[in-house]
Amino acid sequence: MTTLSTLPPSGQTLQSSRKHVQKRDWTGWKFIGPFMIVFALVLIAPVLYSIYLSFFKDQLVGGNSFVGFENYGQALSDPKFWESMGRVTLFFVVQVPIMLGIALFAALAIDSARLHLSSFFRIAIFLPYAVPAVVATLMWGFMYGTKFGLVGNLNDFFSLSIPDPLSGSWVLASIGNIVTWEFIGYNMILFYAALRVIPTDLYEAASLDGANAFRIIRSIKMPALRPAIVIGGIFSVIGSFQLFNEPSILQSLAPNTISTYFSPNMYAYNLSFSGQQYNYSATIAIIVGLITAVIAYIVQNSGSRKEA
């Protein structure tokens, strides 16, 4: 039988429990510490430094001096900036639904038991995503060429008059074709993974109730796919407003069509590395980031509201 004399003092018990809790907390920080250090160095620090730069301006008299929100006012009244923003907004509104729609159709087709060689089609559709964006853009740029590429060869061989894909009227659609070709596979895998976790009991119950394939898609698969579609939409928003690789590489093939401010990222890049306007470039980058975050939040919020 335990007596009071054998019990440890309450102070010692409280002290040992505090040491245990403290040791457990430090163990967790040891796991996430390396990630937090890298995260702070490669993301938080550059963002804070860009915000710092955006409040300064390099002037002829006085050098780099504090100007407050003057750079932001200049950016909000810059016609080149708004032209580039309008272009990527149009790109997002048109290209993203087409890309996600094709990816959704491919995922539903592969998930159904009626498609033969489904494994082959899954790999074939995903394979373009494994091609680096630079390589994909160079490949498509060669095919777009009217004098040396596939379009030119088709025009000569069949006596056709296919319009120049890199002309002013078609260049945005041509870039959209490249991006769609690159990322259909990624979104298809995203949707296909969401379809594979649906319990088979739901399909069996629907079949017993007499539901056909389209009713199963509408009542079972599409509600289960909604979170994946929202995630794909958010990533597509970010990718659309970060459009840079494709127009930057194609600019050498169509210098009169793709300007230095074709997209906001190209505008910020050329302001910084060609115009040496680091402060104004940082301002453009901050505004683009804020607009992208707002639109991504709207997409996420609308998807969550429908899910609820």
C-alpha positions in Angstrom: 0.0 0.0 0.0 1.4 3.4 -1.1 2.0 5.9 1.6 2.4 9.7 1.3 6.1 9.4 2.1 6.7 7.4 -1.1 5.0 9.9 -3.4 7.2 12.5 -5.1 6.8 16.1 -4.1 4.3 18.0 -6.2 7.1 20.4 -7.3 9.2 17.6 -8.7 6.2 16.2 -10.6 5.4 19.6 -12.1 9.0 20.3 -13.0 9.5 16.9 -14.8 6.3 17.4 -16.8 7.5 20.8 -17.9 10.8 19.3 -19.0 8.9 16.6 -20.9 6.7 19.1 -22.7 9.7 21.3 -23.6 11.6 18.4 -25.0 8.7 17.3 -27.1 8.3 20.8 -28.5 12.0 21.0 -29.5 11.7 17.6 -31.2 9.0 18.9 -33.5 11.0 22.0 -34.3 14.0 19.8 -35.3 11.8 18.2 -37.9 10.3 21.3 -39.4 13.3 23.6 -38.8 15.2 22.8 -42.0 12.1 23.4 -44.1 11.3 26.7 -42.3 14.9 27.9 -42.9 14.7 27.2 -46.6 11.2 28.6 -46.8 12.3 31.8 -45.1 15.3 32.2 -47.4 13.8 31.4 -50.7 10.3 32.8 -50.3 9.7 35.1 -47.3 13.0 37.0 -47.6 12.7 37.8 -51.3 9.1 38.9 -50.8 10.0 41.2 -48.0 12.9 42.6 -49.9 10.7 43.3 -52.9 8.3 45.1 -50.7 11.2 47.1 -49.3 12.4 48.0 -52.8 8.9 49.0 -54.0 9.0 52.0 -51.6 12.2 53.4 -53.0 13.1 55.0 -56.3 16.5 55.7 -58.0 16.5 59.4 -58.8 19.1 61.5 -60.6 19.3 63.8 -57.6 19.5 62.1 -54.2 20.1 58.5 -55.5 17.9 55.8 -54.1 15.4 57.6 -51.9 12.2 56.7 -50.1 9.1 57.7 -52.2 6.3 55.8 -50.3 3.5 54.6 -52.6 4.6 56.6 -55.6 5.7 53.5 -57.5 2.4 51.9 -56.9 0.6 55.0 -58.2 2.8 54.9 -61.3 2.1 51.2 -61.9 -1.7 51.6 -61.5 -1.6 54.3 -64.2 0.8 52.4 -66.5 -0.9 51.5 -69.8 1.7 48.8 -70.5 1.1 47.1 -67.2 -2.7 47.0 -67.7 -2.3 45.8 -71.3 -0.2 42.9 -70.1 -2.7 42.2 -67.3 -5.6 42.2 -69.8 -3.8 39.8 -72.0 -3.1 37.2 -69.3 -6.6 37.7 -68.0 -8.0 36.8 -71.4 -5.6 33.9 -71.6 -6.9 32.7 -68.2 -10.6 33.0 -69.1 -10.3 31.2 -72.4 -7.4 28.7 -71.9 -8.0 27.4 -68.4 -11.6 26.1 -69.0 -10.6 24.4 -72.2 -7.6 22.8 -70.5 -9.5 21.6 -67.4 -12.4 20.4 -69.6 -10.2 18.3 -71.7 -8.3 16.9 -68.7 -11.7 16.1 -67.0 -13.0 14.3 -70.1 -9.7 12.3 -70.3 -9.8 11.4 -66.6 -13.5 10.2 -66.8 -12.7 8.2 -70.0 -9.7 6.5 -68.4 -11.6 5.8 -65.2 -14.4 4.1 -67.0 -14.1 0.4 -67.7 -15.0 0.9 -71.4 -11.7 2.4 -72.6 -9.2 -0.2 -73.9 -5.5 0.4 -73.2 -6.3 2.8 -70.4 -2.8 2.5 -69.0 -1.3 3.5 -72.3 -3.5 6.5 -72.7 -2.8 7.6 -69.1 0.9 7.6 -69.7 0.6 9.1 -73.2 -1.5 12.0 -72.0 0.7 12.7 -69.0 4.0 12.4 -70.9 4.0 16.1 -72.2 4.0 17.3 -68.6 7.4 15.6 -68.3 8.8 17.7 -71.1 10.5 20.9 -69.9 8.7 24.1 -70.8 11.7 25.4 -72.7 11.9 22.3 -74.8 8.2 22.2 -75.5 8.1 25.9 -76.5 11.1 25.4 -78.9 9.4 22.3 -80.4 6.1 24.1 -81.0 7.9 27.2 -82.1 9.6 25.2 -84.8 6.2 23.7 -85.9 4.6 27.2 -86.0 7.2 28.5 -88.4 5.8 29.6 -91.8 9.1 29.5 -93.6 10.9 26.6 -92.0 8.4 24.7 -89.8 5.4 22.4 -90.1 3.0 25.2 -91.0 5.2 26.3 -93.9 5.6 22.8 -95.1 1.9 22.2 -95.1 1.3 25.4 -97.0 3.9 24.5 -99.6 2.9 20.8 -100.0 -0.9 21.3 -100.1 -0.9 24.8 -101.5 -2.7 26.1 -98.4 -2.7 29.5 -96.8 -2.7 28.6 -93.1 -2.4 31.9 -91.1 0.9 32.5 -89.3 0.4 31.1 -85.7 2.8 33.7 -84.4 1.0 36.7 -86.0 -0.6 39.3 -83.8 -4.0 37.8 -84.1 -3.0 34.2 -83.3 0.0 34.4 -81.0 -2.0 34.3 -77.8 -3.9 31.3 -79.0 -0.7 29.6 -80.1 0.8 30.1 -76.6 -2.4 28.8 -75.1 -2.1 25.7 -77.3 1.4 25.1 -75.9 0.4 25.5 -72.3 -2.7 23.3 -72.8 -0.5 20.6 -74.3 1.9 20.8 -71.4 -0.6 20.7 -68.5 -3.5 18.6 -69.6 -1.6 15.5 -68.3 -1.0 17.0 -64.9 -4.6 18.0 -64.4 -5.8 14.6 -65.8 -3.7 12.8 -63.1 -5.1 15.1 -60.5 -8.7 14.3 -61.5 -8.0 10.6 -62.0 -6.6 10.3 -58.5 -9.7 11.9 -57.1 -11.8 9.4 -59.0 -9.9 6.4 -57.8 -10.7 7.0 -54.2 -14.5 6.9 -54.7 -15.9 3.8 -53.0 -17.1 1.2 -55.4 -20.1 0.6 -53.2 -21.6 3.8 -54.5 -21.3 2.6 -58.1 -22.9 -0.7 -57.2 -25.8 1.0 -55.4 -26.3 3.4 -58.3 -26.4 0.4 -60.8 -29.0 -1.4 -58.7 -31.1 1.8 -58.7 -30.9 1.8 -62.5 -28.6 4.8 -63.0 -26.9 5.0 -66.3 -23.3 6.2 -66.9 -24.2 9.8 -67.3 -26.2 9.9 -64.1 -23.3 8.3 -62.2 -21.0 10.9 -63.6 -23.3 13.7 -62.6 -24.4 12.4 -59.2 -21.3 10.6 -57.9 -18.2 11.5 -59.8 -18.6 15.2 -60.3 -19.3 16.0 -56.6 -16.3 13.9 -55.7 -14.2 15.8 -58.2 -15.1 19.2 -57.0 -12.1 19.7 -54.6 -9.7 18.5 -57.3 -11.2 20.9 -59.8 -10.8 23.7 -57.3 -7.2 22.8 -56.8 -6.6 22.6 -60.5 -8.3 26.0 -61.0 -6.1 27.6 -58.3 -2.9 26.3 -59.8 -4.1 27.4 -63.3 -4.8 30.9 -62.0 -1.2 31.1 -60.6 0.2 29.7 -63.8 -1.7 32.0 -66.1 -0.7 35.2 -64.3 2.9 33.9 -64.1 3.1 33.4 -67.9 6.7 33.9 -68.9 8.6 31.0 -70.4 6.5 30.5 -73.6 6.3 34.2 -74.7 9.9 34.9 -73.7 11.2 32.0 -75.8 8.9 32.7 -78.8 9.9 36.4 -78.7 13.0 35.6 -80.8 10.7 34.0 -83.5 8.2 36.8 -83.4 9.9 40.0 -82.1 7.3 42.3 -83.8 4.4 40.5 -82.2 5.6 39.6 -78.7 6.6 42.8 -76.9 8.7 43.2 -73.8 5.5 43.7 -71.8 3.5 40.8 -73.4 2.9 39.5 -69.9 3.3 41.1 -66.4 6.2 38.8 -65.6 7.9 39.7 -68.8 7.4 43.3 -68.1 8.9 43.1 -64.6 11.8 41.0 -65.9 12.7 43.4 -68.7 12.3 46.4 -66.4 14.8 44.9 -64.0 17.4 43.3 -66.2 17.1 45.5 -69.3 16.0 48.8 -67.9 17.7 48.6 -64.5 14.5 49.8 -62.9 14.7 47.4 -59.9 12.3 49.4 -57.7 9.6 49.7 -60.3 10.0 46.1 -61.3 9.5 45.0 -57.6 6.4 47.1 -57.5 5.0 45.4 -60.6 5.8 42.0 -59.1 4.0 42.8 -55.8 0.9 44.1 -57.5 0.7 41.0 -59.8 1.2 38.8 -56.7 -1.7 40.5 -54.9 -4.0 40.3 -57.9 -3.2 36.6 -58.3 -3.8 35.9 -54.7 -7.2 37.6 -54.8 -8.4 35.8 -57.9 -7.1 32.4 -56.5 -9.0 33.1 -53.2 -12.2 33.9 -55.2 -11.8 30.6 -57.1 -11.2 28.6 -53.9 -14.0 30.4 -52.1 -16.5 29.8 -54.9 -15.6 26.1 -55.1 -15.9 25.7 -51.3 -19.3 27.4 -51.3 -20.6 25.1 -54.0 -19.3 22.1 -52.1 -21.0 23.2 -48.9 
